Amino acid sequence: MPESTYSPARSTEPDEEFLRALYALHGSVLLRFAARMLGGDWHRAEDVLQEAALRAWQHSAKLDATTEGLRPWLFHVVRNLVIDGYRERRARPTEDGEPDISHLPVADGVDHALTTQVVVDAMRDLAPFQREVLLHVYYLGHSVNQTARVLGVPPGTVKSRTHYAMRALRDGLSSRGLSTV
């Protein structure tokens, strides 16, 4: 641990007494002050109070928790902590909370297998020349000119067959409940 927060020479009894006295004499007043500054957020106010107590404890050799003279210093620390927290939240907006993981997709391959089956079924409904052109262009990755050479048709025919095949496939998928973009 860093030396600033832990010192083996420091006795734990005076530290405990310091913190007990600080919370007993100043805790409730500081908590209400922090909550008021934070718009009634008692959870954050408790966090601010704990941080202020930690900072006071770090200076416990110079401070006396039993005197009223400590209270203005504590108010100043609480105020600065609230302002720093406000600035920090403005610099980085808070998140909306924990995500609902029940709706997150799981990479188990089931969705891919089901989608593949639906696409294969929709491909069966296409005319053979439409399936053939889609196979070459999309599944084998051939260019229009390569597909035209393999099929023995002009490149314009490959383009129009591809267009109409994709339109028919899109209609077939949407009729099966699979949305396409």
Contact map, one row per residue, 1 for C-alpha under 8 A:
1110110000000000000000000000000000000000000000000000000000000000000000000000000000000000000000000000000000000000000000000000000000000000000000000000000000000000000000000000000000000
1111110000000000000000000000000000000000000000000000000000000000000000000000000000000000000000000000000000000000000000000000000000000000000000000000000000000000000000000000000000000
1111111000000000000000000000000000000000000000000000000000000000000000000000000000000000000000000000000000000000000000000000000000000000000000000000000000000000000000000000000000000
0111111000000000000000000000000000000000000000000000000001000000000000000000000000000000000000000000000000000000000000000000000000000000000000000000000000000000000000000000000000000
1111111000000000000000000000000000000000000000000000000001000000000000000000000000000000000000000000000000000000000000000000000000000000000000000000000000000000000000000000000000000
1111111100000000000000000000000000000000000000000000000000000000000000000000000000000000000000000000000000000000000000000000000000000000000000000000000000000000000000000000000000000
0011111111000000000000000000000000000000000000000000000000000000000000000000000000000000000000000000000000000000000000000000000000000000000000000000000000000000000000000000000000000
0000011111100000000000000000000000000000000000000000000000000000000000000000000000000000000000000000000000000000000000000000000000000000000000000000000000000000000000000000000000000
0000001111100000000000000000000000000000000000000000000000000000000000000000000000000000000000000000000000000000000000000000000000000000000000000000000000000000000000000000000000000
0000001111110000000000000000000000000000000000000000000000000000000000000000000000000000000000000000000000000000000000000000000000000000000000000000000000000000000000000000000000000
0000000111111110000000000000000000000000000000000000000000000000000000000000000000000000000000000000000000000000000000000000000000000000000000000000000000000000000000000000000000000
0000000001111111000000000000000000000000000000000000000000000000000000000000000000000000000000000000000000000000000000000000000000000000000000000000000000000000000000000000000000000
0000000000111111100000000000000000000000000000000000000000000000000000000000000000000000000000000000000000000000000000000000000000000000000000000000000000000000000000000000000000000
0000000000111111110000000000000000000000000000000000000000000000000000000000000000000000000000000000000000000000000000000000000000000000000000000000000000000000000000000000000000000
0000000000111111111000000000000000000000000000000000000010010000000000000000000000000000000000000000000000000000000000000000000000000000000000000000000000000000000000000000000000000
0000000000011111111100000000000000000000000000000000000000000000000000000000000000000000000000000000000000000000000000000000000000000000000000000000000000000000000000000000000000000
0000000000001111111110000000000000000000000000000000000000000000000000000000000000000000000000000000000000000000000000000000000000000000000000000000000000000000000000000000000000000
0000000000000111111111000000000000000000000000000000000010010001100000000000000000000000000000000000000000000000000000000000000000000000000000000000000000000000000000000000000000000
0000000000000011111111100000000000000000000000000000100010000000100000000000000000000000000000000000000000000000000000000000000000000000000000000000000000000000000000000000000000000
0000000000000001111111110000000000000000000000000000000000000000000000000000000000000000000000000000000000000000000000000000000000000000000000000000000000000000000000000000000000000
0000000000000000111111111000000000000000000000000000000000000000110000000000000000000000000000000000000000000000000000000000000000000000000000000000000000000000000000000000000000000
0000000000000000011111111110000000000000000000000000100000000000110000000000000000000000000000000000000000000000000000000000000000000000000000000000000000000000000000000000000000000
0000000000000000001111111111000000000000000000000000100000000000000000000000000000000000000000000000000000000000000000000000000000000000000000000000000000000000000000000000000000000
0000000000000000000111111111000000000000000000000000000000000000000000000000000000000000000000000000000000000000000000000000000000000000000000000000000000000000000000000000000000000
0000000000000000000011111111000000000000000000000000000000000000110000000000000000000000000000000000000000000000000000000000000000000000000000000000000000000000000000000000000000000
0000000000000000000001111111110000000000000000000000000000000000000000100000000000000000000000000000000000000000000000000000000000000000000000000000000000000000000000000000000000000
0000000000000000000001111111111000000000000000001000000000000000000000000000000000000000000000000000000000000000000000000000000000000000000000000000000000000000000000000000000000000
0000000000000000000000111111111100000000000000000000000000000000000000000000000000000000000000000000000000000000000000000000000000000000000000000000000000000000000000000000000000000
0000000000000000000000000111111110000000000000000000000000000000000000000000000000000000000000000000000000000000000000000000000000000000000000000000000000000000000000000000000000000
0000000000000000000000000111111111000000000000001000000000000000000000000110010000000000000000000000000000000000000000000000000000000000000000000000000000000000000000000000000000000
0000000000000000000000000011111111100000010011001000000000000000000000000000000000000000000000000000000000000000000000000000000000000000000000000000000000000000000000000000000000000
0000000000000000000000000001111111110000000010000000000000000000000000000000000000000000000000000000000000000000000000000000000000000000000000000000000000000000000000000000000000000
0000000000000000000000000000111111111000000000000000000000000000000000000010000000000000000000000000000000000000000000000000000000000000000000000000000000000000000000000000000000000
0000000000000000000000000000011111111100000011011000000000000000000000000000011001000000000000000000000000000000000000000000000000000000000000000000000000000000000000000000000000000
0000000000000000000000000000001111111111110110000000000000000000000000000000000000000000000000000000000000000000000000000000000000000000000000000000000000000000000000000000000000000
0000000000000000000000000000000111111111100000000000000000000000000000000000000000000000000000000000000000000000000000000000000000000000000000000000000000000000000000000000000000000
0000000000000000000000000000000011111111000000000000000000000000000000000000001001000000000000000000000000000000000000000000000000000000000000000000000000000000000000000000000000000
0000000000000000000000000000000001111111110110000000000000000000000000000000000001000000000000000000000000000000000000000000000000000000000000000000000000000000000000000000000000000
0000000000000000000000000000000000111111100000000000000000000000000000000000000000000000000000000000000000000000000000000000000000000000000000000000000000000000000000000000000000000
0000000000000000000000000000000000111111110000000000000000000000000000000000000000000000000000000000000000000000000000000000000000000000000000000000000000000000000000000000000000000
0000000000000000000000000000000000110111111110000000000000000000000000000000000000000000000000000000000000000000000000000000000000000000000000000000000000000000000000000000000000000
0000000000000000000000000000001000100101111111000000000000000000000000000000000000000000000000000000000000000000000000000000000000000000000000000000000000000000000000000000000000000
0000000000000000000000000000000000000000111111100000000000000000000000000000000000000000000000000000000000000000000000000000000000000000000000000000000000000000000000000000000000000
0000000000000000000000000000000000100100111111110000000000000000000000000000000000000000000000000000000000000000000000000000000000000000000000000000000000000000000000000000000000000
0000000000000000000000000000001101100100111111111000000000000000000000000000000000000000000000000000000000000000000000000000000000000000000000000000000000000000000000000000000000000
0000000000000000000000000000001001000000011111111100000000000000000000000000000000000000000000000000000000000000000000000000000000000000000000000000000000000000000000000000000000000
0000000000000000000000000000000000000000001111111110000000000000000000000000000000000000000000000000000000000000000000000000000000000000000000000000000000000000000000000000000000000
0000000000000000000000000000000001000000000111111111000000000000000000000000010011000000000000000000000000000000000000000000000000000000000000000000000000000000000000000000000000000
0000000000000000000000000010011001000000000011111111100000000000000000000000010000000000000000000000000000000000000000000000000000000000000000000000000000000000000000000000000000000
0000000000000000000000000000000000000000000001111111110000000000000000000000000000000000000000000000000000000000000000000000000000000000000000000000000000000000000000000000000000000
0000000000000000000000000000000000000000000000111111111000000000000000000000000000000000000000000000000000000000000000000000000000000000000000000000000000000000000000000000000000000
0000000000000000000000000000000000000000000000011111111100000000000000000100110010000000000000000000000000000000000000000000000000000000000000000000000000000000000000000000000000000
0000000000000000001001100000000000000000000000001111111110000000000000000000000000000000000000000000000000000000000000000000000000000000000000000000000000000000000000000000000000000
0000000000000000000000000000000000000000000000000111111111000000000000000000000000000000000000000000000000000000000000000000000000000000000000000000000000000000000000000000000000000
0000000000000000000000000000000000000000000000000011111111100000000000000000000000000000000000000000000000000000000000000000000000000000000000000000000000000000000000000000000000000
0000000000000000000000000000000000000000000000000001111111110010000000000100000000000000000000000000000000000000000000000000000000000000000000000000000000000000000000000000000000000
0000000000000010011000000000000000000000000000000000111111110000000000000000000000000000000000000000000000000000000000000000000000000000000000000000000000000000000000000000000000000
0001100000000000000000000000000000000000000000000000011111111000000000000000000000000000000000000000000000000000000000000000000000000000000000000000000000000000000000000000000000000
0000000000000000000000000000000000000000000000000000001111111110000000000000000000000000000000000000000000000000000000000000000000000000000000000000000000000000000000000000000000000
0000000000000010010000000000000000000000000000000000000111111111100000000000000000000000000000000000000000000000000000000000000000000000000000000000000000000000000000000000000000000
0000000000000000000000000000000000000000000000000000000001111110000000000000000000000000000000000000000000000000000000000000000000000000000000000000000000000000000000000000000000000
0000000000000000000000000000000000000000000000000000000000111111000000000000000000000000000000000000000000000000000000000000000000000000000000000000000000000000000000000000000000000
0000000000000000000000000000000000000000000000000000000100111111100001000000000000000000000000000000000000000000000000000000000000000000000000000000000000000000000000000000000000000
0000000000000000010000000000000000000000000000000000000000010111111001000000000000000000000000000000000000000000000000000000000000000000000000000000000000000000000000000000000000000
0000000000000000011011001000000000000000000000000000000000010011111101000000000000000000000000000000000000000000000000000000000000000000000000000000000000000000000000000000000000000
0000000000000000000011001000000000000000000000000000000000000001111101000000000000000000000000000000000000000000000000000000000000000000000000000000000000000000000000000000000000000
0000000000000000000000000000000000000000000000000000000000000001111111100000000000000000000000000000000000000000000000000000000000000000000000000000000000000000000000000000000000000
0000000000000000000000000000000000000000000000000000000000000000111111100000000000000000000000000000000000000000000000000000000000000000000000000000000000000000000000000000000000000
0000000000000000000000000000000000000000000000000000000000000000001111111000000000000000000000000000000000000000000000000000000000000000000000000000000000000000000000000000000000000
0000000000000000000000000000000000000000000000000000000000000011111111111100000000000000000000000000000000000000000000000000000000000000000000000000000000000000000000000000000000000
0000000000000000000000000100000000000000000000000000000000000000001111111110000000000000000000000000000000000000000000000000000000000000000000000000000000000000000000000000000000000
0000000000000000000000000000000000000000000000000000000000000000000011111111000000000000000000000000000000000000000000000000000000000000000000000000000000000000000000000000000000000
0000000000000000000000000000000000000000000000000000000000000000000011111111100000000000000000000000000000000000000000000000000000000000000000000000000000000000000000000000000000000
0000000000000000000000000000010000000000000000000001000100000000000001111111110000000000000000000000000000000000000000000000000000000000000000000000000000000000000000000000000000000
0000000000000000000000000000010010000000000000000000000000000000000000111111111000000000000000000000000000000000000000000000000000000000000000000000000000000000000000000000000000000
0000000000000000000000000000000000000000000000000000000000000000000000011111111100000000000000000000000000000000000000000000000000000000000000000000000000000000000000000000000000000
0000000000000000000000000000000000000000000000000001000000000000000000001111111110000000000000000000000000000000000000000000000000000000000000000000000000000000000000000000000000000
0000000000000000000000000000010001000000000000011001000000000000000000000111111111000000000000000000000000000000000000000000000000000000000000000000000000000000000000000000000000000
0000000000000000000000000000000001001000000000000000000000000000000000000011111111100000000000000000000000000000000000000000000000000000000000000000000000000000000000000000000000000
0000000000000000000000000000000000000000000000000000000000000000000000000001111111110000000000000000000000000000000000000000000000000000000000000000000000000000000000000000000000000
0000000000000000000000000000000000000000000000010001000000000000000000000000111111111000000000000000000000000000000000000000000000000000000000000000000000000000000000000000000000000
0000000000000000000000000000000001001100000000010000000000000000000000000000011111111100000000000000000000000000000000000000000000000000000000000000000000000000000000000000000000000
0000000000000000000000000000000000000000000000000000000000000000000000000000001111111110000000000000000000000000000000000000000000000000000000000000000000000000000000000000000000000
0000000000000000000000000000000000000000000000000000000000000000000000000000000111111111000000000000000000000000000000000000000000000000000000000000000000000000000000000000000000000
0000000000000000000000000000000000000000000000000000000000000000000000000000000011111111100000000000000000000000000000000000000000000000000000000000000000000000000000000000000000000
0000000000000000000000000000000000000000000000000000000000000000000000000000000001111111110000000000000000000000000000000000000000000000000000000000000000000000000000000000000000000
0000000000000000000000000000000000000000000000000000000000000000000000000000000000111111111000000000000000000000000000000000000000000000000000000000000000000000000000000000000000000
0000000000000000000000000000000000000000000000000000000000000000000000000000000000011111111100000000000000000000000000000000000000000000000000000000000000000000000000000000000000000
0000000000000000000000000000000000000000000000000000000000000000000000000000000000001111111111000000000000000000000000000000000000000000000000000000000000000000000000000000000000000
0000000000000000000000000000000000000000000000000000000000000000000000000000000000000111111110000000000000000000000000000000000000000000000000000000000000000000000000000000000000000
0000000000000000000000000000000000000000000000000000000000000000000000000000000000000011111110000000000000000000000000000000000000000000000000000000000000000000000000000000000000000
0000000000000000000000000000000000000000000000000000000000000000000000000000000000000001111111000000000000000000000000000000000000000000000000000000000000000000000000000000000000000
0000000000000000000000000000000000000000000000000000000000000000000000000000000000000000111111100000000000000000000000000000000000000000000000000000000000000000000000000000000000000
0000000000000000000000000000000000000000000000000000000000000000000000000000000000000000100111110000000000000000000000000000000000000000000000000000000000000000000000000000000000000
0000000000000000000000000000000000000000000000000000000000000000000000000000000000000000000011111000000000000000000000000000000000000000000000000000000000000000000000000000000000000
0000000000000000000000000000000000000000000000000000000000000000000000000000000000000000000001111100000000000000000000000000000000000000000000000000000000000000000000000000000000000
0000000000000000000000000000000000000000000000000000000000000000000000000000000000000000000000111110000000000000000000000000000000000000000000000000000000000000000000000000000000000
0000000000000000000000000000000000000000000000000000000000000000000000000000000000000000000000011111000000000000000000000000000000000000000000000000000000000000000000000000000000000
0000000000000000000000000000000000000000000000000000000000000000000000000000000000000000000000001111100000000000000000000000000000000000000000000000000000000000000000000000000000000
0000000000000000000000000000000000000000000000000000000000000000000000000000000000000000000000000111111100000000000000000000000000000000000000000000000000000000000000000000000000000
0000000000000000000000000000000000000000000000000000000000000000000000000000000000000000000000000011111100000000000000000000000000000000000000000000000000000000000000000000000000000
0000000000000000000000000000000000000000000000000000000000000000000000000000000000000000000000000001111100000000000000000000000000000000000000000000000000000000000000000000000000000
0000000000000000000000000000000000000000000000000000000000000000000000000000000000000000000000000001111110000000000000000000000000000000000000000000000000000000000000000000000000000
0000000000000000000000000000000000000000000000000000000000000000000000000000000000000000000000000001111111000000000000000000000000000000000000000000000000000000000000000000000000000
0000000000000000000000000000000000000000000000000000000000000000000000000000000000000000000000000000001111100000000000000000000000000000000000000000000000000000000000000000000000000
0000000000000000000000000000000000000000000000000000000000000000000000000000000000000000000000000000000111110000000000000000000000000000000000000000000000000000000000000000000000000
0000000000000000000000000000000000000000000000000000000000000000000000000000000000000000000000000000000011111100000000000000000000000000000000000000000000000000000000000000000000000
0000000000000000000000000000000000000000000000000000000000000000000000000000000000000000000000000000000001111110000000000000000000000000000000000000000000000000000000000000000000000
0000000000000000000000000000000000000000000000000000000000000000000000000000000000000000000000000000000000111111100000000000000000000000000000000000000000000000000000000000000000000
0000000000000000000000000000000000000000000000000000000000000000000000000000000000000000000000000000000000111111110000000000000000000000000000000000000000000000000000000000000000000
0000000000000000000000000000000000000000000000000000000000000000000000000000000000000000000000000000000000011111111000000000000000000000000000000000000000000000000000000000000000000
0000000000000000000000000000000000000000000000000000000000000000000000000000000000000000000000000000000000001111111100000000000000000000000000000000000000000000000000000000000000000
0000000000000000000000000000000000000000000000000000000000000000000000000000000000000000000000000000000000001111111110000000000000000000000000000000000000000000000000000000000000000
0000000000000000000000000000000000000000000000000000000000000000000000000000000000000000000000000000000000000111111111000000000000000000000000000000000000000000000000000000000000000
0000000000000000000000000000000000000000000000000000000000000000000000000000000000000000000000000000000000000011111111100000000000000000000000000000000000000000000000000000000000000
0000000000000000000000000000000000000000000000000000000000000000000000000000000000000000000000000000000000000001111111110000000000000000000000000000000000000000000000000000000000000
0000000000000000000000000000000000000000000000000000000000000000000000000000000000000000000000000000000000000000111111111000000000000000000000000000000000000000000000000000000000000
0000000000000000000000000000000000000000000000000000000000000000000000000000000000000000000000000000000000000000011111111100000000000000000000000000000000000000000000000000100101000
0000000000000000000000000000000000000000000000000000000000000000000000000000000000000000000000000000000000000000001111111110000000000000000000000000000000000000000000000000100000000
0000000000000000000000000000000000000000000000000000000000000000000000000000000000000000000000000000000000000000000111111111000000000000000000000000000000000000000000000000000000000
0000000000000000000000000000000000000000000000000000000000000000000000000000000000000000000000000000000000000000000011111111100000000000000000000000000000000000000000000000000000000
0000000000000000000000000000000000000000000000000000000000000000000000000000000000000000000000000000000000000000000001111111110000000000000000000000000000000000000000001001100000000
0000000000000000000000000000000000000000000000000000000000000000000000000000000000000000000000000000000000000000000000111111110000100000000000000000000000000000000000001000000000000
0000000000000000000000000000000000000000000000000000000000000000000000000000000000000000000000000000000000000000000000011111111000100000000000000000000000000000000000000000000000000
0000000000000000000000000000000000000000000000000000000000000000000000000000000000000000000000000000000000000000000000001111111000000000000000000000000000000000000000000001000000000
0000000000000000000000000000000000000000000000000000000000000000000000000000000000000000000000000000000000000000000000000111111101100000000000000000000000000000000010011000000000000
0000000000000000000000000000000000000000000000000000000000000000000000000000000000000000000000000000000000000000000000000001111111100000000000000000000000000000000000000000000000000
0000000000000000000000000000000000000000000000000000000000000000000000000000000000000000000000000000000000000000000000000000011111110000000000000000000000000000000000000000000000000
0000000000000000000000000000000000000000000000000000000000000000000000000000000000000000000000000000000000000000000000000000001111111000000000000000000000000000100000000000000000000
0000000000000000000000000000000000000000000000000000000000000000000000000000000000000000000000000000000000000000000000000000011111111100000000000000000000000000110110000000000000000
0000000000000000000000000000000000000000000000000000000000000000000000000000000000000000000000000000000000000000000000000011011111111110000000000000000000000000000010000000000000000
0000000000000000000000000000000000000000000000000000000000000000000000000000000000000000000000000000000000000000000000000000000111111111000000000000000000000000000000000000000000000
0000000000000000000000000000000000000000000000000000000000000000000000000000000000000000000000000000000000000000000000000000000011111111100000000010000000000100110010000000000000000
0000000000000000000000000000000000000000000000000000000000000000000000000000000000000000000000000000000000000000000000000000000001111111111000000000000000000000010011000000000000000
0000000000000000000000000000000000000000000000000000000000000000000000000000000000000000000000000000000000000000000000000000000000111111111100000000000000000000000000000000000000000
0000000000000000000000000000000000000000000000000000000000000000000000000000000000000000000000000000000000000000000000000000000000011111111111000010000000000000000000000000000000000
0000000000000000000000000000000000000000000000000000000000000000000000000000000000000000000000000000000000000000000000000000000000001111111111110010000000000000010000000000000000000
0000000000000000000000000000000000000000000000000000000000000000000000000000000000000000000000000000000000000000000000000000000000000111111111000000000000000000000000000000000000000
0000000000000000000000000000000000000000000000000000000000000000000000000000000000000000000000000000000000000000000000000000000000000111111110000000000000000000000000000000000000000
0000000000000000000000000000000000000000000000000000000000000000000000000000000000000000000000000000000000000000000000000000000000000011111111000000000000000000000000000000000000000
0000000000000000000000000000000000000000000000000000000000000000000000000000000000000000000000000000000000000000000000000000000000000001111111100000000000000000000000000000000000000
0000000000000000000000000000000000000000000000000000000000000000000000000000000000000000000000000000000000000000000000000000000000000001110111111110000000000000000000000000000000000
0000000000000000000000000000000000000000000000000000000000000000000000000000000000000000000000000000000000000000000000000000000000000000100011111110000000000000000000000000000000000
0000000000000000000000000000000000000000000000000000000000000000000000000000000000000000000000000000000000000000000000000000000000000000100001111111000000100110000000000000000000000
0000000000000000000000000000000000000000000000000000000000000000000000000000000000000000000000000000000000000000000000000000000000000000000001111111100000100000000000000000000000000
0000000000000000000000000000000000000000000000000000000000000000000000000000000000000000000000000000000000000000000000000000000000000000000001111111110000000000000000000000000000000
0000000000000000000000000000000000000000000000000000000000000000000000000000000000000000000000000000000000000000000000000000000000001001100001111111111000100100000000000000000000000
0000000000000000000000000000000000000000000000000000000000000000000000000000000000000000000000000000000000000000000000000000000000000000000000011111111111101100000000000000000000000
0000000000000000000000000000000000000000000000000000000000000000000000000000000000000000000000000000000000000000000000000000000000000000000000001111111111000000000000000000000000000
0000000000000000000000000000000000000000000000000000000000000000000000000000000000000000000000000000000000000000000000000000000000000000000000000111111100000000000000000000000000000
0000000000000000000000000000000000000000000000000000000000000000000000000000000000000000000000000000000000000000000000000000000000000000000000000011111110000000000000000000000000000
0000000000000000000000000000000000000000000000000000000000000000000000000000000000000000000000000000000000000000000000000000000000000000000000000001111111000000000000000000000000000
0000000000000000000000000000000000000000000000000000000000000000000000000000000000000000000000000000000000000000000000000000000000000000000000000001101111101100000000000000000000000
0000000000000000000000000000000000000000000000000000000000000000000000000000000000000000000000000000000000000000000000000000000000000000000000000001100111111100000000000000000000000
0000000000000000000000000000000000000000000000000000000000000000000000000000000000000000000000000000000000000000000000000000000000000000000000011011000011111110000000000000000000000
0000000000000000000000000000000000000000000000000000000000000000000000000000000000000000000000000000000000000000000000000000000000000000000000000000000001111111000000000000000000000
0000000000000000000000000000000000000000000000000000000000000000000000000000000000000000000000000000000000000000000000000000000000000000000000000001000011111111100000000000000000000
0000000000000000000000000000000000000000000000000000000000000000000000000000000000000000000000000000000000000000000000000000000000001000000000010011000011111111110000000000000000000
0000000000000000000000000000000000000000000000000000000000000000000000000000000000000000000000000000000000000000000000000000000000000000000000010000000000111111111000000000000000000
0000000000000000000000000000000000000000000000000000000000000000000000000000000000000000000000000000000000000000000000000000000000000000000000000000000000011111111100000000000000000
0000000000000000000000000000000000000000000000000000000000000000000000000000000000000000000000000000000000000000000000000000000011001000000000000000000000001111111110000000000000000
0000000000000000000000000000000000000000000000000000000000000000000000000000000000000000000000000000000000000000000000000000000001001100100000000000000000000111111111000000000000000
0000000000000000000000000000000000000000000000000000000000000000000000000000000000000000000000000000000000000000000000000000000000000000000000000000000000000011111111100000000000000
0000000000000000000000000000000000000000000000000000000000000000000000000000000000000000000000000000000000000000000000000000000001000000000000000000000000000001111111110000000000000
0000000000000000000000000000000000000000000000000000000000000000000000000000000000000000000000000000000000000000000000000000010001101100000000000000000000000000111111111000000000000
0000000000000000000000000000000000000000000000000000000000000000000000000000000000000000000000000000000000000000000000000000000000000100000000000000000000000000011111111100000000000
0000000000000000000000000000000000000000000000000000000000000000000000000000000000000000000000000000000000000000000000000000000000000000000000000000000000000000001111111110000000000
0000000000000000000000000000000000000000000000000000000000000000000000000000000000000000000000000000000000000000000000000000010000000000000000000000000000000000000111111111000000000
0000000000000000000000000000000000000000000000000000000000000000000000000000000000000000000000000000000000000000000000000110010000000000000000000000000000000000000011111111100000000
0000000000000000000000000000000000000000000000000000000000000000000000000000000000000000000000000000000000000000000000000000000000000000000000000000000000000000000001111111110000010
0000000000000000000000000000000000000000000000000000000000000000000000000000000000000000000000000000000000000000000000000000000000000000000000000000000000000000000000111111111000000
0000000000000000000000000000000000000000000000000000000000000000000000000000000000000000000000000000000000000000000000000100100000000000000000000000000000000000000000011111111100000
0000000000000000000000000000000000000000000000000000000000000000000000000000000000000000000000000000000000000000000001100100000000000000000000000000000000000000000000001111111111110
0000000000000000000000000000000000000000000000000000000000000000000000000000000000000000000000000000000000000000000000000000000000000000000000000000000000000000000000000111111111110
0000000000000000000000000000000000000000000000000000000000000000000000000000000000000000000000000000000000000000000000000000000000000000000000000000000000000000000000000011111111000
0000000000000000000000000000000000000000000000000000000000000000000000000000000000000000000000000000000000000000000001000000000000000000000000000000000000000000000000000001111111000
0000000000000000000000000000000000000000000000000000000000000000000000000000000000000000000000000000000000000000000000000000000000000000000000000000000000000000000000000000111111100
0000000000000000000000000000000000000000000000000000000000000000000000000000000000000000000000000000000000000000000001000000000000000000000000000000000000000000000000000000111111110
0000000000000000000000000000000000000000000000000000000000000000000000000000000000000000000000000000000000000000000000000000000000000000000000000000000000000000000000000000110011111
0000000000000000000000000000000000000000000000000000000000000000000000000000000000000000000000000000000000000000000000000000000000000000000000000000000000000000000000000100110001111
0000000000000000000000000000000000000000000000000000000000000000000000000000000000000000000000000000000000000000000000000000000000000000000000000000000000000000000000000000000000111
